[in-house]
Structure formats: structure tokens, C-alpha cells
């Protein structure tokens, strides 16, 4: 009996989670609507628990207004676009610096292998 009652609630919660991923966090209108809905729902729940039916209506109105304004105010700016590679310093490398490090590394490596090949084997 309780399994038949909980199935629609579980399906509804799953649907809410799936649809909540279909939003743009940088759109002020979507944040306004989402904040209003969340605020209205939580305000209605708190108002109903505190004062009954009329409290739920008042809590939904106040919570919706506060949630909508909060959602609108807290909208972050969209991230900056840095081109195809999305790498900020792509064209600003000092290529000579990296080349000189490579030469030093290669020179140190070649002298180490030369001394290792001239060494007698330990057999």
C-alpha cells in the first residue's frame, strides 16, 4: 500500500532533479524565476507550519518575492571567452627561454650518458 503511494513522489522528485539541470546559471531571467519558485515553496511550507492556510499564502508571497529578487541580484557574470584553445597565455610564451632550458637539459643529459657508457660494467 505505501509502495503505491511513494512511487509518484519518487518519480516527481526524479523529474525535478532532471529538469533542474536544464538551466543556464548566467541568465538573470532564469535565476529570477527559479529563485521565486524556490522562495515561494519554502515560504509556503514555513507559513503553513507556523500559521496554517492563510500563513501559507502569505509565506508563499513573501518567499517568492524575496527569492526572485535574491536570484536576480546574485546572477554571476558569464565567464570570459579566451578563444578556441581557452588558454590565456598561448601567444605570450618566451620561446627563447624554453629553448635555452631545453639546450641545457640536452647538454647535461648527453654528458651523463657519455660518462655512463665509458664506465666499466659491474659484471
C-alpha positions in Angstrom: 0.0 0.0 0.0 2.8 2.5 0.9 4.8 1.5 -2.1 2.0 2.6 -4.4 1.8 5.9 -2.6 5.5 6.7 -2.7 6.1 5.8 -6.4 4.6 9.1 -7.8 6.6 11.1 -5.2 9.8 9.4 -6.2 9.1 9.9 -9.9 8.3 13.6 -9.2 11.5 14.1 -7.3 13.4 12.5 -10.1 11.7 14.7 -12.7 12.5 17.8 -10.7 16.2 16.8 -10.5 16.4 16.0 -14.2 14.8 19.3 -15.2 16.9 21.3 -12.7 19.9 20.5 -14.8 18.3 22.3 -17.8 19.1 25.8 -16.8 21.7 28.5 -17.6 23.2 29.9 -14.4 24.3 33.1 -16.1 20.8 34.1 -17.3 19.2 36.6 -14.9 15.6 35.7 -16.0 16.0 32.0 -15.3 17.6 32.8 -11.9 14.7 35.3 -11.2 12.1 32.6 -11.9 14.0 29.8 -10.2 14.6 31.9 -7.1 10.9 32.9 -7.0 9.7 29.3 -7.2 12.1 28.1 -4.6 11.3 31.0 -2.3 7.5 30.5 -2.8 7.8 26.8 -2.0 9.8 27.3 1.1 7.8 30.3 2.3 4.6 28.3 1.9 6.0 25.4 3.9 7.2 27.7 6.7 4.0 29.7 6.7 1.8 26.6 6.8 3.8 25.2 9.7 3.6 28.5 11.6 0.1 29.8 11.0 -2.0 27.4 8.8 -3.7 28.1 5.5 -3.5 31.9 5.4 0.0 31.8 6.7 0.9 29.5 3.8 -0.4 32.0 1.3 1.4 34.9 2.9 4.6 32.9 3.2 4.4 31.9 -0.4 4.0 35.6 -1.5 6.8 36.9 0.7 9.1 34.0 0.0 8.5 34.2 -3.7 9.3 37.9 -3.8 12.4 37.6 -1.7 13.6 34.5 -3.7 13.1 36.2 -7.0 15.0 39.4 -6.1 17.8 37.3 -4.5 18.0 35.2 -7.6 18.2 38.2 -9.8 20.8 40.0 -7.6 23.1 37.0 -7.3 23.4 36.3 -11.0 27.1 35.8 -11.8 28.7 37.3 -14.9 29.4 34.8 -17.7 32.9 33.5 -18.0 35.3 35.3 -20.4 35.9 33.7 -23.7 39.6 33.2 -24.4 39.5 31.9 -28.0 39.5 28.4 -29.4 42.2 27.0 -27.1 40.8 28.7 -24.0 44.4 29.3 -22.8 45.2 32.8 -21.6 48.9 32.8 -22.2 49.0 31.0 -25.5 50.8 33.7 -27.5 52.9 35.1 -24.7 55.5 32.5 -24.1 59.1 33.5 -24.2 60.1 30.8 -26.7 63.9 31.5 -26.4 63.6 30.9 -22.6 62.2 27.4 -23.2 64.7 26.7 -26.0 67.6 27.6 -23.8 66.3 25.3 -21.0 66.0 22.5 -23.5 69.6 23.0 -24.7 70.9 23.0 -21.1 68.9 19.8 -20.3 70.1 18.1 -23.5 73.7 19.0 -22.8 73.5 17.7 -19.3 71.8 14.5 -20.4 74.3 13.8 -23.2 77.4 14.2 -20.9 75.7 11.9 -18.3 75.1 9.2 -20.9 78.6 9.6 -22.3 80.2 9.0 -18.9 77.9 6.1 -18.2 78.8 4.3 -21.5 82.5 4.6 -20.8 82.2 3.2 -17.3 83.1 -0.4 -16.9 80.3 -2.8 -16.4 79.8 -4.4 -13.0 79.6 -8.0 -14.2 
